[in-house]
Every structure is written in structure tokens, then in C-alpha cells.
Amino acid sequence: MKLSIVIPMKSPERSKSRLAKVLSRNQRKKLTLGLFEKNLRFFRQRYPQHNLLVVTESKRIQEISESHGAEVLLEEEKLAGLNAAVTLAAEYNARRGIETQLVIPGDIEAIDFNEIECLLSHRLSVPSVVVCPSYDGGTNAIMTTPPNVLPFSFGPDSCQIHLLAAFEEGLHFTRLFLESLSFDVDRPEDLDRVDLWPEKISA
């Protein structure tokens, strides 16, 4: 079954706005790029057999992605948002015969191989959706078969929104909680878990 792992990434200059009270703009940029590169390396090393697709409007992100062997899908319309980026990837993947799309944020602090293996084991050939919630009720991973099987609604309470949409569409759906995958880095209290902070991030 053909799989595409999708990492949507906005420009690092616009990233981590909720950390502005505790990190400078340059620190937020370094944090974003550090997490992104770490996660690119993980998927390239652990899953070289799968397509790795980065969706972005940023030339800097494009350069980093291509240096790690990832495919890049450039957004033509800047500031369109996460849902638009993931939808763009889903339509692109569906057109080229990708059967399953797995969306993972670029800012997960610690991606665990066993958790990803568990997630991938839930792939089904029937129309299906697997949603991995974030610790605050959002969506930190979503696997769709086929890629564009439902509309994407990232944001507050998006885990339940995605599951409800799958139910209403009559799809097979699964809510799969994975501990490491439930944590991204968005709020000041999240920084306590980040290896890159504070020693390796200078102002």
C-alpha cells in the first residue's frame, strides 16, 4: 500500500507565536528549525521506503527538506493555513495514486519509532481514518485512506471534529492515543520537555 508521510511547515519566521512572551523571534526560529530537521532525519532514516512530502510556502524550508531527500510541495498562496496545506497535499497525493496519507506536525518533540509502527499497523485498505490526539484535544497525527477521504479541521478540539466527520461519512475510524506523539511544542510550559531548550538555543 503506497504511503506518503506529510509534514506541513509554515515559514519559520512566522512560527511559534504563542511562545513570543518567553522566546525571542530568533529563538523561536531556531527551535522550529531544530525540531523540523530532527523529525526529517527520523523519517528518512527509519522509513526510507515511504514518500516524505513537506508542504510549505518557505524557500528556506524547501532547501532544508530537499537536503534531507524529502519531496516538497510549494504552496502558491501564503498564509492559507494548516488545513489548506494538508488539503493541498491530500489532493496531490490522491491524483498520483498514493493510497494512504499520514500527516505529522514538524514540531513533535520526540517521535517514537514504536509508536509510529503502532500507528502504521492500523492502516486499512477500506476508506478509513486514524486520529492521534494531542494532549489538549487537537490532532497531532491523522492517517487517511484514501488521502482526501474527509475534510481537514485542525485547531481546537480537532480530534473530535475529525472523528465526527469520519462517522458522518460512514468511514472506519480509530482514535489512537500515543504518548510521545501527543506532545508538540506550542506553549511556554511545553519547553520543559525540549532537548534543544535552553542550552542549545541562544538569543
Backbone as JSON, one array per atom type, in Angstrom:
{
  "sequence": "MKLSIVIPMKSPERSKSRLAKVLSRNQRKKLTLGLFEKNLRFFRQRYPQHNLLVVTESKRIQEISESHGAEVLLEEEKLAGLNAAVTLAAEYNARRGIETQLVIPGDIEAIDFNEIECLLSHRLSVPSVVVCPSYDGGTNAIMTTPPNVLPFSFGPDSCQIHLLAAFEEGLHFTRLFLESLSFDVDRPEDLDRVDLWPEKISA",
  "N": [[0.85, -1.19, 0.0], [0.74, 2.1, -0.98], [2.25, 4.77, 0.68], [2.3, 8.08, 1.89], [4.11, 10.25, 3.85], [3.34, 13.16, 5.35], [4.51, 16.36, 6.11], [3.47, 19.33, 7.17], [4.68, 22.64, 6.97], [4.96, 25.89, 8.0], [6.44, 29.12, 7.28], [9.48, 29.6, 9.06], [9.88, 32.11, 10.15], [7.4, 32.91, 10.92], [6.65, 31.28, 12.92], [5.62, 29.66, 16.0], [4.24, 31.63, 17.53], [2.88, 31.73, 19.93], [4.81, 31.45, 21.79], [6.03, 33.81, 22.1], [6.23, 35.42, 24.36], [8.19, 34.33, 25.94], [10.34, 33.55, 24.37], [12.65, 34.95, 22.06], [12.25, 36.21, 18.69], [14.24, 35.13, 17.06], [15.05, 32.95, 18.62], [12.71, 31.42, 18.58], [12.61, 30.8, 15.88], [14.95, 29.24, 15.59], [14.31, 27.1, 17.28], [12.08, 26.01, 15.95], [13.22, 25.21, 13.48], [15.13, 23.4, 14.41], [13.61, 21.31, 15.58], [12.15, 20.53, 13.32], [14.17, 19.62, 11.51], [15.19, 17.51, 13.0], [13.01, 15.75, 12.98], [12.68, 15.3, 10.27], [15.05, 13.85, 9.76], [14.53, 11.59, 11.3], [12.36, 10.31, 9.91], [13.47, 9.91, 7.37], [15.59, 8.2, 7.95], [14.41, 6.05, 9.31], [12.2, 5.29, 7.73], [12.8, 4.98, 4.88], [11.59, 3.81, 2.72], [9.16, 4.95, 2.25], [7.31, 7.64, 0.79], [8.2, 10.97, 1.54], [6.83, 13.95, 2.18], [6.94, 17.41, 2.19], [5.02, 20.22, 2.89], [4.92, 23.56, 2.14], [5.31, 27.18, 2.18], [7.7, 28.31, 2.29], [10.91, 29.1, 1.13], [13.26, 28.57, 2.51], [12.55, 26.37, 4.13], [12.01, 24.62, 2.07], [14.6, 24.24, 0.99], [15.94, 22.98, 3.16], [14.38, 20.66, 3.42], [14.76, 19.35, 0.94], [17.47, 18.88, 1.12], [17.49, 16.8, 2.86], [16.43, 14.82, 1.41], [13.69, 14.85, 1.04], [10.53, 15.21, -0.63], [9.05, 18.2, -1.95], [6.19, 20.21, -1.73], [5.15, 23.15, -2.89], [3.31, 25.81, -1.55], [1.2, 27.98, -3.23], [-0.34, 30.1, -2.38], [0.29, 32.17, 0.18], [0.07, 32.14, 3.77], [-2.24, 30.66, 3.97], [-2.92, 28.69, 5.77], [-3.02, 25.77, 8.0], [-4.97, 23.76, 7.45], [-5.54, 24.19, 4.75], [-3.04, 23.63, 3.65], [-2.68, 20.88, 4.24], [-4.87, 19.81, 2.89], [-4.16, 20.48, 0.28], [-1.95, 18.78, -0.01], [-3.25, 16.3, 0.25], [-4.96, 16.22, -2.0], [-3.05, 16.31, -4.02], [-1.61, 13.93, -3.48], [-3.65, 12.04, -3.84], [-4.16, 12.3, -6.58], [-1.87, 11.21, -7.7], [-1.92, 8.56, -7.1], [-1.32, 7.72, -4.5], [-2.15, 5.76, -1.74], [-2.53, 5.98, 1.03], [-2.33, 8.61, 3.37], [-0.28, 10.06, 5.8], [-0.28, 12.48, 8.16], [1.93, 14.42, 9.94], [2.87, 16.73, 12.4], [5.57, 19.12, 12.15], [6.75, 19.83, 14.5], [6.8, 17.99, 16.58], [8.08, 16.92, 19.63], [9.41, 14.54, 20.41], [9.55, 11.94, 18.49], [8.56, 8.63, 18.51], [9.74, 5.5, 17.55], [8.43, 3.0, 17.95], [5.85, 3.86, 18.49], [5.12, 5.01, 16.02], [5.24, 2.73, 14.44], [3.13, 1.31, 15.59], [1.02, 3.02, 14.91], [1.1, 2.88, 12.07], [0.4, 0.24, 11.76], [-2.31, 0.27, 11.86], [-3.28, 0.83, 9.41], [-5.69, 0.49, 6.86], [-7.21, -1.1, 4.03], [-9.69, -0.3, 3.32], [-11.86, 2.62, 3.04], [-10.77, 4.79, 5.49], [-9.98, 6.33, 8.67], [-7.52, 7.34, 10.93], [-6.97, 8.86, 13.95], [-4.74, 10.61, 15.95], [-4.74, 12.02, 19.02], [-3.69, 15.23, 20.33], [-2.34, 16.29, 23.51], [-4.03, 18.28, 24.36], [-6.43, 17.96, 23.1], [-6.37, 18.5, 20.41], [-5.25, 17.56, 17.08], [-2.59, 15.52, 16.5], [-1.63, 13.71, 14.73], [-2.84, 12.37, 11.73], [-4.16, 9.83, 9.81], [-5.18, 8.99, 6.67], [-7.13, 7.07, 4.45], [-8.56, 6.74, 1.41], [-6.15, 9.47, 0.73], [-7.63, 11.93, 0.61], [-10.06, 11.52, 1.94], [-11.69, 12.78, 3.79], [-12.72, 16.08, 5.0], [-10.28, 18.34, 6.35], [-9.74, 19.59, 9.63], [-8.01, 21.03, 11.44], [-7.13, 22.4, 14.61], [-8.55, 23.82, 17.67], [-9.99, 21.22, 19.61], [-9.93, 19.44, 17.48], [-9.54, 16.72, 17.21], [-11.93, 15.37, 17.99], [-13.6, 16.58, 16.13], [-12.6, 15.63, 13.69], [-13.06, 12.87, 14.04], [-15.85, 12.83, 14.26], [-16.54, 13.76, 11.71], [-15.61, 11.62, 10.2], [-17.32, 9.6, 11.12], [-19.8, 10.61, 10.24], [-19.42, 10.4, 7.53], [-19.49, 7.74, 7.18], [-17.19, 6.22, 7.49], [-14.57, 3.88, 8.37], [-13.21, 4.37, 11.5], [-10.67, 5.32, 13.88], [-9.59, 6.19, 17.09], [-6.53, 6.84, 18.32], [-4.46, 6.91, 20.93], [-1.24, 8.03, 21.52], [1.52, 8.33, 23.5], [4.06, 9.87, 23.29], [3.62, 11.07, 20.83], [1.56, 12.74, 21.39], [2.46, 15.15, 22.27], [3.36, 18.31, 21.26], [5.16, 21.36, 20.62], [4.08, 24.18, 21.69], [3.32, 25.94, 23.71], [4.56, 27.91, 26.52], [5.0, 26.18, 28.75], [5.51, 23.81, 27.49], [8.14, 23.82, 26.79], [9.74, 22.69, 28.71], [10.14, 20.04, 28.08], [11.76, 19.98, 25.9], [14.65, 19.03, 24.27], [16.31, 20.75, 22.91], [16.21, 23.08, 24.25], [17.1, 24.93, 27.24], [19.74, 25.18, 26.55], [20.82, 24.9, 23.96], [19.77, 26.87, 22.41], [20.33, 30.01, 21.55], [19.89, 33.53, 22.13]],
  "CA": [[0.0, 0.0, 0.0], [1.56, 3.29, -1.1], [2.07, 5.68, 1.8], [3.01, 9.36, 1.88], [4.19, 10.92, 5.15], [3.25, 14.59, 5.04], [4.85, 17.31, 7.18], [3.19, 20.71, 6.79], [5.57, 23.57, 7.68], [4.92, 27.29, 7.58], [7.73, 29.8, 7.34], [9.98, 29.69, 10.45], [9.75, 33.48, 10.63], [6.05, 33.12, 11.45], [6.33, 30.14, 13.77], [5.64, 29.67, 17.47], [3.83, 32.94, 18.04], [2.42, 31.61, 21.33], [5.99, 31.45, 22.66], [6.67, 35.13, 21.98], [6.46, 36.03, 25.68], [9.35, 33.73, 26.61], [11.43, 33.38, 23.42], [12.79, 35.96, 21.03], [11.91, 35.73, 17.34], [15.34, 34.29, 16.6], [14.98, 31.69, 19.37], [11.57, 30.65, 18.06], [13.01, 30.29, 14.56], [15.92, 28.16, 15.8], [13.58, 25.97, 17.85], [11.27, 25.44, 14.87], [14.08, 24.53, 12.51], [15.76, 22.27, 15.07], [12.63, 20.23, 15.68], [11.83, 20.09, 11.97], [15.26, 18.82, 10.96], [15.26, 16.26, 13.76], [11.94, 14.87, 12.55], [13.02, 14.87, 8.91], [16.06, 12.79, 9.86], [13.88, 10.38, 11.81], [11.58, 9.61, 8.88], [14.35, 9.48, 6.29], [16.4, 7.08, 8.41], [13.58, 4.91, 9.72], [11.2, 4.91, 6.73], [13.23, 5.41, 3.54], [10.74, 3.17, 1.71], [7.93, 5.72, 2.07], [7.4, 9.02, 0.32], [8.19, 12.0, 2.57], [6.38, 15.15, 1.48], [6.82, 18.61, 3.01], [4.19, 21.25, 2.27], [5.37, 24.82, 2.72], [5.47, 28.34, 1.31], [9.01, 28.86, 2.62], [12.06, 28.64, 0.37], [14.21, 28.01, 3.47], [12.07, 25.03, 4.46], [12.21, 23.81, 0.86], [16.02, 23.89, 0.9], [16.24, 22.0, 4.21], [13.68, 19.42, 3.1], [15.41, 18.7, -0.19], [18.79, 18.42, 1.56], [17.27, 15.54, 3.56], [15.84, 13.87, 0.48], [12.22, 14.9, 1.06], [9.84, 15.9, -1.71], [8.46, 19.45, -1.48], [5.04, 20.76, -2.43], [5.12, 24.56, -2.53], [2.02, 26.48, -1.54], [1.21, 29.21, -4.02], [-1.0, 31.15, -1.61], [0.87, 32.26, 1.51], [-0.8, 32.39, 4.92], [-3.52, 29.98, 3.77], [-3.24, 27.94, 6.97], [-2.69, 24.35, 8.07], [-5.97, 22.93, 6.77], [-5.34, 24.35, 3.31], [-1.8, 22.94, 3.29], [-2.9, 19.43, 4.28], [-5.79, 19.51, 1.8], [-3.36, 20.53, -0.94], [-1.18, 17.53, -0.06], [-4.17, 15.18, 0.04], [-5.39, 16.2, -3.41], [-1.86, 15.96, -4.8], [-1.33, 12.51, -3.29], [-4.71, 11.25, -4.45], [-4.0, 12.35, -8.03], [-0.75, 10.4, -8.16], [-2.11, 7.16, -6.76], [-0.99, 7.39, -3.11], [-3.33, 5.15, -1.13], [-2.68, 6.42, 2.42], [-1.55, 9.79, 3.75], [-0.08, 10.25, 7.23], [0.13, 13.85, 8.44], [2.63, 14.57, 11.22], [3.43, 18.08, 12.53], [7.01, 19.19, 12.17], [7.27, 20.27, 15.8], [6.71, 16.99, 17.63], [9.37, 16.98, 20.35], [10.09, 13.24, 20.46], [8.84, 10.9, 17.75], [8.97, 7.31, 18.98], [9.62, 4.53, 16.47], [7.41, 2.01, 18.28], [4.54, 4.48, 18.33], [4.83, 5.12, 14.59], [4.93, 1.38, 13.98], [1.77, 1.02, 16.05], [0.11, 3.81, 14.09], [1.06, 2.34, 10.71], [-0.26, -1.07, 11.78], [-3.75, 0.49, 11.78], [-3.68, 1.12, 8.03], [-6.67, -0.42, 6.3], [-7.43, -0.87, 2.61], [-11.01, 0.3, 3.15], [-11.83, 4.04, 3.45], [-10.59, 4.81, 6.94], [-9.31, 7.47, 9.29], [-6.94, 7.12, 12.26], [-6.64, 10.16, 14.52], [-3.96, 10.6, 17.19], [-4.98, 13.32, 19.65], [-2.7, 15.91, 21.15], [-2.73, 16.28, 24.92], [-5.05, 19.3, 24.62], [-7.63, 17.69, 22.31], [-6.16, 18.73, 18.99], [-4.85, 16.41, 16.28], [-1.15, 15.52, 16.27], [-1.38, 12.88, 13.56], [-4.06, 11.85, 11.12], [-3.87, 8.94, 8.7], [-6.4, 8.89, 5.87], [-7.1, 6.15, 3.33], [-7.52, 7.42, 0.65], [-5.67, 10.71, 1.36], [-8.63, 13.01, 0.66], [-11.32, 10.88, 2.27], [-12.53, 13.67, 4.6], [-12.16, 17.44, 5.13], [-9.39, 18.51, 7.49], [-10.22, 20.65, 10.53], [-7.05, 21.22, 12.51], [-7.45, 23.51, 15.5], [-9.08, 23.37, 18.96], [-10.93, 20.09, 19.63], [-10.0, 18.88, 16.14], [-9.62, 15.26, 17.26], [-13.34, 15.01, 17.97], [-14.18, 17.05, 14.86], [-12.21, 14.68, 12.65], [-13.76, 11.6, 14.27], [-17.26, 13.03, 13.93], [-16.63, 13.83, 10.25], [-15.46, 10.24, 9.7], [-18.57, 8.9, 11.44], [-20.87, 11.1, 9.36], [-19.14, 9.93, 6.17], [-19.6, 6.29, 7.17], [-15.85, 5.64, 7.34], [-13.99, 3.18, 9.51], [-12.36, 5.36, 12.17], [-10.0, 4.9, 15.11], [-8.88, 7.17, 17.91], [-5.36, 6.12, 18.81], [-3.63, 7.78, 21.77], [0.17, 7.66, 21.6], [2.03, 9.27, 24.5], [5.04, 10.82, 22.76], [3.03, 11.8, 19.71], [0.54, 13.68, 21.88], [3.1, 16.39, 22.7], [4.1, 19.19, 20.39], [5.75, 22.47, 21.36], [3.31, 25.37, 21.35], [3.13, 26.82, 24.85], [5.77, 28.02, 27.34], [5.22, 25.01, 29.6], [5.99, 22.7, 26.66], [9.59, 23.92, 26.61], [10.43, 21.86, 29.7], [10.42, 18.72, 27.52], [12.51, 20.1, 24.66], [16.1, 18.84, 24.42], [17.0, 21.87, 22.31], [15.99, 24.27, 25.07], [17.53, 26.24, 26.73], [21.19, 25.25, 26.34], [21.24, 24.92, 22.58], [19.13, 27.95, 21.69], [20.79, 31.31, 22.04], [19.12, 34.67, 21.61]],
  "C": [[0.88, 1.25, 0.0], [1.21, 4.31, -0.02], [2.89, 6.95, 1.58], [2.93, 9.95, 3.28], [4.31, 12.41, 4.89], [3.58, 15.42, 6.28], [4.54, 18.71, 6.68], [4.04, 21.67, 7.62], [5.4, 24.98, 7.14], [6.3, 27.91, 7.75], [8.2, 29.91, 8.79], [9.91, 31.1, 11.01], [8.39, 33.76, 11.24], [5.68, 32.08, 12.51], [6.33, 30.49, 15.25], [5.27, 31.02, 18.07], [3.38, 32.88, 19.49], [3.59, 31.56, 22.32], [6.67, 32.82, 22.69], [6.96, 35.77, 23.33], [7.72, 35.51, 26.36], [10.55, 33.52, 25.68], [11.46, 34.53, 22.42], [12.4, 35.37, 19.67], [12.98, 34.79, 16.82], [15.35, 32.95, 17.32], [13.84, 30.81, 18.86], [11.91, 30.03, 16.7], [13.96, 29.12, 14.71], [15.24, 26.91, 16.36], [12.79, 25.26, 16.76], [12.13, 24.63, 13.91], [14.77, 23.31, 13.13], [14.84, 21.07, 15.17], [12.32, 19.65, 14.3], [12.92, 19.2, 11.39], [15.39, 17.49, 11.69], [14.21, 15.27, 13.27], [12.12, 14.42, 11.1], [14.02, 13.72, 8.94], [15.44, 11.48, 10.34], [13.18, 9.62, 10.68], [12.45, 9.15, 7.72], [15.17, 8.25, 6.69], [15.55, 5.85, 8.7], [12.64, 4.41, 8.64], [11.61, 5.37, 5.34], [12.36, 4.85, 2.42], [9.48, 3.98, 1.4], [8.23, 7.12, 1.55], [7.32, 9.98, 1.5], [7.94, 13.33, 1.87], [6.23, 16.31, 2.46], [6.03, 19.65, 2.24], [4.52, 22.58, 2.94], [5.31, 25.94, 1.7], [6.87, 28.92, 1.41], [10.12, 28.25, 1.77], [13.11, 28.02, 1.3], [13.82, 26.59, 3.85], [12.24, 24.1, 3.26], [13.66, 23.34, 0.76], [16.4, 22.81, 1.92], [15.63, 20.64, 3.86], [14.4, 18.65, 2.0], [16.8, 18.2, 0.19], [18.69, 17.1, 2.32], [16.57, 14.51, 2.67], [14.33, 13.83, 0.48], [11.7, 15.6, -0.2], [9.18, 17.15, -1.13], [7.3, 19.84, -2.37], [4.9, 22.2, -1.98], [3.7, 25.11, -2.61], [2.13, 27.78, -2.33], [0.63, 30.38, -3.24], [-0.46, 31.14, -0.19], [-0.2, 32.55, 2.54], [-2.15, 31.7, 4.79], [-3.91, 29.12, 4.97], [-2.99, 26.46, 6.84], [-3.68, 23.5, 7.3], [-5.82, 23.01, 5.26], [-4.1, 23.6, 2.85], [-2.0, 21.43, 3.24], [-3.87, 19.0, 3.18], [-5.07, 19.52, 0.46], [-2.56, 19.24, -1.1], [-2.08, 16.34, -0.37], [-4.63, 15.08, -1.41], [-4.24, 15.81, -4.32], [-1.56, 14.47, -4.7], [-2.38, 11.63, -3.94], [-4.55, 11.18, -5.97], [-2.89, 11.42, -8.52], [-0.78, 8.97, -7.62], [-1.63, 6.75, -5.38], [-2.26, 6.87, -2.44], [-3.6, 5.67, 0.28], [-1.78, 7.63, 2.67], [-1.49, 9.88, 5.27], [0.46, 11.65, 7.46], [0.71, 13.92, 9.85], [3.14, 16.01, 11.31], [4.95, 18.05, 12.6], [7.61, 19.51, 13.52], [7.01, 19.28, 16.93], [8.08, 16.9, 18.31], [10.12, 15.65, 20.3], [9.23, 12.2, 19.75], [9.43, 9.54, 18.12], [8.71, 6.28, 17.89], [8.52, 3.51, 16.74], [6.01, 2.57, 18.15], [4.17, 4.61, 16.85], [4.52, 3.75, 14.0], [3.51, 0.98, 14.37], [0.75, 1.76, 15.19], [-0.01, 3.21, 12.69], [0.38, 0.98, 10.64], [-1.77, -0.94, 11.67], [-4.2, 0.86, 10.36], [-4.64, 0.05, 7.52], [-6.86, -0.1, 4.81], [-8.79, -0.24, 2.34], [-10.91, 1.79, 3.47], [-11.8, 4.14, 4.97], [-9.83, 6.05, 7.38], [-8.78, 7.02, 10.65], [-6.48, 8.49, 12.77], [-5.89, 9.96, 15.83], [-4.1, 11.96, 17.86], [-3.74, 13.9, 20.28], [-3.21, 15.94, 22.58], [-3.82, 17.29, 25.24], [-6.29, 19.13, 23.74], [-7.52, 18.0, 20.84], [-5.79, 17.44, 18.28], [-3.36, 16.49, 16.01], [-0.72, 14.54, 15.2], [-2.74, 12.44, 13.04], [-3.67, 11.06, 9.88], [-5.17, 8.66, 7.95], [-6.18, 7.98, 4.67], [-8.46, 6.18, 2.62], [-7.15, 8.79, 1.25], [-6.74, 11.78, 1.57], [-10.02, 12.51, 1.05], [-12.24, 11.74, 3.13], [-11.92, 15.06, 4.65], [-11.33, 17.55, 6.41], [-9.8, 19.74, 8.29], [-9.27, 20.82, 11.71], [-7.39, 22.48, 13.31], [-7.96, 22.97, 16.82], [-10.11, 22.25, 18.8], [-10.99, 19.36, 18.28], [-10.02, 17.35, 16.14], [-11.07, 14.81, 17.17], [-14.01, 15.43, 16.67], [-13.84, 16.08, 13.73], [-12.94, 13.34, 12.81], [-15.24, 11.71, 13.92], [-17.45, 13.09, 12.41], [-16.51, 12.43, 9.64], [-16.74, 9.43, 9.95], [-19.68, 9.31, 10.47], [-20.69, 10.65, 7.92], [-19.25, 8.41, 6.06], [-18.27, 5.58, 7.01], [-15.49, 4.8, 8.56], [-13.05, 4.15, 10.2], [-11.85, 4.83, 13.5], [-9.4, 6.1, 15.8], [-7.75, 6.43, 18.6], [-4.48, 7.09, 19.61], [-2.22, 7.21, 21.86], [0.89, 8.73, 22.41], [3.0, 10.31, 23.91], [4.44, 11.68, 21.66], [1.99, 12.82, 20.16], [1.13, 15.04, 22.24], [3.79, 17.09, 21.54], [4.62, 20.36, 21.24], [5.06, 23.76, 20.92], [3.27, 26.4, 22.46], [4.38, 26.86, 25.72], [6.05, 26.79, 28.19], [5.71, 23.79, 28.81], [7.51, 22.69, 26.55], [10.36, 23.06, 27.59], [10.84, 20.5, 29.13], [11.39, 18.77, 26.35], [14.01, 19.99, 24.91], [16.87, 20.06, 23.9], [16.94, 23.13, 23.16], [16.42, 23.99, 26.51], [18.98, 26.26, 26.26], [21.57, 25.47, 24.89], [20.58, 26.03, 21.76], [19.59, 29.26, 22.3], [19.95, 32.41, 21.42], [19.8, 35.24, 20.37]]
}
